[in-house]
Amino acid sequence: MAQNHNMVKDRNRTARIEARIAPDALAIVKRAAELQGRSVSDFVVAAAREAAARAIEETQIIRLAVEDQRAFADAILNPPPPSASLARAAEAFRTLIKSSQ
């Protein structure tokens, strides 16, 4: 039972961060927190978490896009050999073109 209690305690542990903020920015943050019925601390943590998630997501999207671009360019510069079905389709196309001329 004591081990289970310690796991819950570890999960609920928080860390402290410290930041400096200009008075006009603090006034805006306080007002926004009040409008949402949150403490300034809760508002700042939620906003930071949302911004962090967005930044991570955008980085992953850009990274995937770059990787996809490289794969596309590699496929154009070094195309794989045609598959059997593609070779049959090409032959059927050539036969169709010859018969229509």
N, C-alpha and C positions, 0 to 999 in steps of 0.2 A: 504494500500500500504506500509506503514512504517513497518508493521509486516512482510510482505513478504521480504522486504529488510533486516531485521534483521535475518531472517532464512537463507538467502543466505550468509550473513556475518558470521554467526555462523558456517556454513558448510565449509567455506573457511579459518577459523581460523587455525593457525598452532601452534605447541608447539616447544620449543627449547630443544634440548638435547646437552649435552656436553660430550666429551670423549677425553681421552689422547691417542695419537698414536705415536709409535716410528717413527723417521725420515725415516727409510728405508721402513717401511710399508706405510707411507704417500706418499712416492715417487711412490710406486706401485699403490696406489689408484689414485693418480693424473694422472698417465700415463693411467690407464684403463679408467678413466673419460674422458680424452682427446680423446682417441681412439673412444669412444662412443658419443663424442660431448656433453657431460653433464658437469654440474658443479660438483665439488667434493661433495658438499652437496647432490645434486640430486642422484649422483651415490651411495653414502653411504646409503641414505634413501632407495633407490630401493633394494640394496643388503641386507640391514637389513630386509626389508619387505619380500623378497623372502626367506631368511633364517628362519624367524619367521614362515612363512606359512608352510615351509617344516618341521620344528620342531613340529608344532602343528599336522600336518598330520601324521607324524611318530608316535607321541604319541598316537593318536587316533587309528591307525592301531594296535599298540602293545596292547593297552587297549582292543580293540575288540577281538584280538586274545586270550588274557588271559581269557576274559569273555566266549568266545566260548569254550576254553579248559575246563573251569569249568562246563559249561552246558553239554559238551560231557561226562566228567567224571561222573557227576551226573546222566546222563541218563544210563550209564553203571552200576553204583552202585545201582541205584534205578529205574530200568526200569518200564515204565508204563505197565498196563495190556494189553494183546493183544487185538486188535480191532476185531470186528466180522469177517471182511474180512480176517484178518490174521489167525484167528482160522479156518475158512473154508479152506484156502489155506493149512494150516498144516494138516488138516484132509484129504484133497485131496492128499497131498504128501504121507501121511502114507498109504492110500489106494493104491496108485500107486506102492509104494515099496513092499507092501504085495503081490500084484497081479503079480509082476515081479519075485518073488522068487520061 
